[in-house]
Amino acid sequence: MQPVIIEVAINGSCSKARNPHVPIGPEEIAADAIACLDAGASIIHSHIESFELNGKQAAERYLQGWLPALEARPDAIFYGTGAVAPTIEQRCSHTEALAESGAMRMGFIDPGSVNLGGLMEDGLPRLGQSVYANSFDDIDYSFRQLERLRLGPSIAVYEPGFLRTSIAYHRGGKLPRGAFVKFYFAGDHNFLDGAPGYPLFGLPATERGLEAYLEMLDGSELPWAAAVMGGDVGACGMAKLAIERGGHVRVGLEDHASRTRAPSNAELVAEIAAIARRAGRAVATPEQTTRILSLPRQENELDQK
């Protein structure tokens, strides 16, 4: 089997109060990224402190954390997330500058819409939550942008419809090269704030949940990974299931939530690496990950900037 790609989502909406190990500022992000790469990660996904920043301002803030890590590990694969803004062009405007810098070889895309809330104390859906909405027009813009910028799409699958849309682009020959599909299974916490409670999105982190996604993906040969949003992808057994089925794993403090422990990102990566080795699979280096995903931008492009 192929080596296991380990992607680590190092911060997201996780706060220091929730986990003191989460990296927030650029110096922390750089140090944490290097520690995760040393532990076996090949892809680093990070956020900046403010979702309100976009365009060149956001890109500059991302690069403050990424470039020191890339100086130490020029083969590492970094990508960020979207900004909060009224239009898809504004939400993705920093992607242009990051691609131009040569420091980013993948780009985010969330090809669908979802209610990300949980339950109130009375057991009913929490009111007042916003809908994370991405129209088909938005999705098409994002895929076309990634194709034009030669960035491999990091495809988030919160719900089965996200995957159906991605497969439609794949079958239509319009899915950009380098696509990596991530199945976001639901844990037992709200991944946005870490609060315990049953989430109201996503398939359960079970073997049957995984099989449902794999049935949809059958015949596409797209590389995929499992993640548990608001849980522990290693401790719940999903990482082992994914690795045994030939898939890959996303881990990290953006997704992780637990009542009993507060690990570092590097510890979480090391746990997945150990699961992979016990299953008889090696852990992919960034160079191997580039080949497995067929990323259009090679790591040596950064040296040419």
N, C-alpha and C positions, 0 to 999 in steps of 0.2 A: 504494500500500500504506500501511497504518498506520505511524506512527512506531514505532521500535524501543524497547521498554521494556528498560532495563538495570537489573537488580537486582544489588546487590553485598552479598555475605555477608562481613562485614569481619573476623571473627575466628574463631569456633567453637573448635575444639580446637587451633588453630595457636598455637605458643609463640614467644616471642622468640628462643629458640635456633634454631628452624626458619626464622623470618623476622623480623629485627629491626624491620621496619616495622609489624608487626601491632599494632593498638590493643587495650589490655587494660583500663586504668582509665577512669573516666568522662570525664576531661578529654581523654584520647587518643581515645576513641570520638567525642566531639563534634567534635573538630578533624578527624578522619579522615572522618567523615560529611559535613561541609561540603566538604571537598576532593573527595570522590567526587561529591557533588551538582554541584559546579562543573564536574567533568569529564564529566558527562552521565548519572549515575545518577539514578533517580527513586525507587527503593525501597532502603531500608537494612535489612539483616537483621543483628542483632547478638546476641551472648551476653553474659552477665555472668561474672565470674570463677568463681563456684561454682554447680555444678548442684544443690547440696544446698539452696540457698535456694528457698523458694516463698512463695506468698501475698503479703502486703503488703511483706514484707522484700525479696523479689525485685523486685517492682514498683518500689519506691523506688530500688533500685540501677539498674535499667534507666533510670528517669527522670532520674537524675543525669547520664547520658550523653546522653540524647535531648533534654531540654528546652533546653539551651544551643544545640543545633543547630537546634531548631525555632524558637527566638527569631530566629535568622538566616534560616531557611528554613521558614516556617510551612506551606508547601505540601508538604513532604517526607513520605514514607510510610515509617513505621518498623514493624517487628515483631520479636518475640523468638523464643524457643524454649521447650521444655518443661523442667521440673525433673525430677530423679531422685527418685522417691517411690514408695511401694507401690501407690497407687491413681491412677486417671486423674483423679479429682477433685483430688487433691493436686498432680499433675503440671501441671495446668492452672489452679490456683487463682490464680496471679498474673495470668492473663489477665483475670479479673474487674476487678481494680484498675486494670490498664492501660487497659482499655476505658473505665472510669469516668473516668479522667484526661483522656480525649480525645486523648491523644498517640499512640494506636495505632489504625490503621484496617484493618489486616490481622491475621490470627491464623494460627499454624502448625497444620498437621494432617498426620500421617504415617499414611495409611490402609492399613496392612499391617504385616507382620513380616518380618524379614530377619536373616541372619547377616552381620555387617559385617567379619569377619576376612579375613586374607590367608593366604599360604603360609609354611610353615616352611622351613628350609634344605634339608630333604630333599624338598621339593616337595609335601608333603601339607598339608591345611588346618591352620592354627594352632589348637592345642587350648587350652581354658581361656577361650575368648571367650564373652561373654554374647550371648544372642539379644535383638535389639531387637524386642520383642513388643508389638503393638497388636491386641487382640481386636476382633471385630465390635462387641461392647458398648462398648469404649473408643472406637472410631471413631464410633459413633453418638452417644455422649456429646459428643465433640468437635465434630461437625457441628452438633448441637443447640445447644451453647454458642455457637458462632460465629454461628448464626442469631439466637439470642436477643440477643446483644450487638451485632448488626449489624456484624460484622467480616468482611471478605472472606477466604475461605479460601486460604492459601498451601499448595498441595497438593504434597507431596514424593512423587515416584515413583521409588523405589529399584529396584523390580521391576515387571514387567507386571501382577501381581496388584493392586498399589496403584492402578493406573489402572483396572482392571476394577471395583474397588469404587467408585471415584469416579464412574465412568460410570453405575453402577447407581443411585447417589443422584441423578445428573443426570436420568436417564431416569424415575426415580420422582418427579421434581419436588421433591426434598428437598435438593438442593445449594444451600447459601446463596448469595445474590447476591455478586458480586465475586470469584468463584473464579479462581485463576491456577494452572495446572498446570505443574509443573517436572519435566522428564525428567532424572534423575540418571544420566548415562552413566558408565561405569567408566574411569578413567584407568590409568596404569601405576604408581601409587603408592598406598599406604594413606593416604586423606585424613585419617584420625584422627591419625596421627603423622608423616605425610610420608615414611615409609620406602619405598624402592623395592620393587616386587613386584606380581605379578599379583593383582588383587582377586578375591574370590569372590562378587561380587554385581553385578547390573546388566548391561544390554546394552552392547556395545562402542561406543565413540565413533566410529561410522562412518555413512556414508550409509544403509546397510542397517539399522543399528540405529535410526536416526531414522525411516526409512520404516515400520518395524514398529510404532513407537508411533503414528505418524500414521494408519496403517491402523486401529488400535484406536480412535483419536479421531474418525475420519471421521464426519461428520454431526452432531457435537455442537456445533461452532462455539465450543468453549471456548478462550480464549486460553492459549497455552503458551509455554514457554521451554526452552532447552537449557542444561544445566550438565554439567561434567565433574568428577567427584569424584576427586581425586588425580591431576590432570593440568592441562592448560592449554587451556581452551575456545577461546581465540583461536588459539594456535599450532598446535593439532591440526587446525584447519579446521572444527570443529563449529559455531562461531559463524557463520561464513560460510554454511554449509549451512542453519542455522536461519533466518538473516536472509533468505536467498534464497527459502526456502519460506514466508515470511510470519510466522515466529515471532519470539520475543524471546530474550534471553540473560541468564543468571545467571552472575556472575563473582565473584571475591573470594578473599581469603587463607584463608577456611575451606575452600575447595575446592582451591585451587591447590597444585600440587607440581611441582617441577622440579629436575633435577640441575645446571642451568647458571645459574640466575638467581634473585634474590630481589626481585621488584618490590614496589612499594607498591600498595595498593588503587586509588588514584587513577590510577596508571599502567595498571593492568589495565582500568579503566573507559574510559580514553581510547583504549586499543587497540580495544575493542569499538565505541566511537563512531566511530572511523576506518573500521572494517570496514563499519559500517552506511552511512556516507556514501559509501564507494566502491561500495556496492551500490545506491545511489540512494535510500536511505531516510533520513529524518530521525531524530533521536534524540528520544524522547518526554520532555517535561517532566513533572513531577509532576502538574500539572493535566490534561495529556493522558492520562497513565496512569490517573488517577482515572476519566476518561470511558471509556477503552478497557476497563477492567476492570469498569466500573459499580459502583465501590465504594459501599457504602451510606452510609458516613460521609464527608462532605465536609470539605475542609481548613478551612473557616470555622467548623466546630464547635469547634475548639480555641480560637478567639478568644472563644467564648461561655462558656468554662469559668471 
